[in-house]
C-alpha cells in the first residue's frame, strides 16, 4: 500500500470516527489506535517480522498525519502549530526507528509521547463533556 493510499485511509477513518462519535472522543480513539499499531510494530520486529513491523509503523504514522492535518490553526493558533510540529516529529521519529537495531526502545519512547498526548486529549474531552450539561442548564 502506498503512502498516499495510507493517508487517504487515515483521513477516511478520521471522518468516519467523527460521524460516529463526538470529535474529541474520536481524537482520543485515534491516538489509541496509533499506540496499538506501534506496539504491534515492536512485537513484529522482535519476532523478526520486519515487513509486518514496518506496515504497522506506516499505519501509525498515517493516523498521526491525519491528526495533524485536521488541526485548525485559525482557532488553535500557536497551540495548533505546536501540535502539528509534534505530530510530524513523531511521524519522522517512528519512520526512522523502524527496522533499526534499537527500534523497540525508540518506538516505546514514541508510544510514551503519544500516550501523554492522548491523556491530554482525554482531559479536554472529559472537561468538555462535563461542561456541556452545565452550560445547557444555564441557558434554560
N, C-alpha and C positions, 0 to 999 in steps of 0.2 A: 504494500500500500504506500502511495507517495505521501510526501509531507503535505501537499495541497489537499489531498483527499482526507487525510487525518484532521487537518484544520477544519475542513468542511464538516466532518463528523462531529468534532468538538463543538462547533457552532450550532449544529442541529441538536446535539444533546443539551446544550445550554438553553436553547429556545424551547425545547420540549419540556425541560425541567421547569422553566419559568412559567409555562402554561399550567403545568400540573400542580405545582406547589408555589407558595409565595417566593418572590425573588431572593430574599435574604436566606431563606431555607435552602433554596437551590444553590446559592453560593457556598454554603456550608457543605452541602452534599457533594459538590464538585471538588472541593478541597479534599474531602474524604476519599473520593474516587482517585485523585492524583496520588494520595498516600498509599492506597491499596495497590495501585499499579506499580509504584516504586518498591513496595515490599515484595511484590511478585517478581520484580526485576532482580532484587537481591537474591531471592530464593533460586531463581533460574540460573543466575550467574554462579552461585555457589555450587549448583549441580552441574555446572559446565554446559548449560544450555544457553549459549551466548546469543544466538539468534532470537530465542524467545525473550531473553532478558532485554535485548535491545528493543524489541517490539513493545514491551511493557513500558520502557522509558519513553518511547515515541508517543504512546497513548497518554502517559502522564504529562508530557510536555505539551501535547495538543490541548489538554484540559487547561493547563496553566496559560497557554497562549489565548485560549478562548476567554478565560477570566480577564486577562489583561486588555483584550480588545473591547470588552463591554464596560470598561470604566468610563465614567462621564467626567471629563476634565473640566467641563463648564460648571458642573455642580460641585465636583470634588476638589477642584483647584490643586494646590500643592500636594495634598494627601493622595489624590488620584494619580498624580505624576509619580510620586514615590512608590505607590503600589505597582504601577506599570513597570517602573525600573526594577522593582523587587521581583515581580513575576518573570521578567525577561532574564534577570540574573539567575534565577532558579532554573529556568529552561536551559540556559547555556551551561550551568554547572552540571546539570543532570546529563546532558549530552556529552560533555567532556568526561564525566565519570564512567559512562557506560563502556564496559569491556576492558577497563583498566585494571591493573593489579589490585588496587585497594578500592574497587568500586563499591563494595558493600559498606565500608566505613563512610565514604563520601556520600553515597546515596542516603545513608542513615542521617547524616547531617542535614541533607536537603529535606528529608522527611520531617525532622525536628523543626525546621524552619516553617514548613507548610503547616505543621500541626499548630504552631504558635499563631499563624495567620488564621487558621480555622477556628481556634479558640477565641480570637478577637472578633471574628465574624459571628460566632455563636453568641457572644456577649451582646453585640449590636442587634442581632436577631431577637434575642430574649428581651432586651430593653425595648425594642420597637413593639414587640408583641404585647408586653405588659403595659406599655404607654398608650397603645391604641384604645383599649377599653376605657381608660381613664379620660382620654380626650373626647371620646364619643359620649360619655356621661356628662361632661361639662357642657357639651353642645345642646343637651336636652334641656 
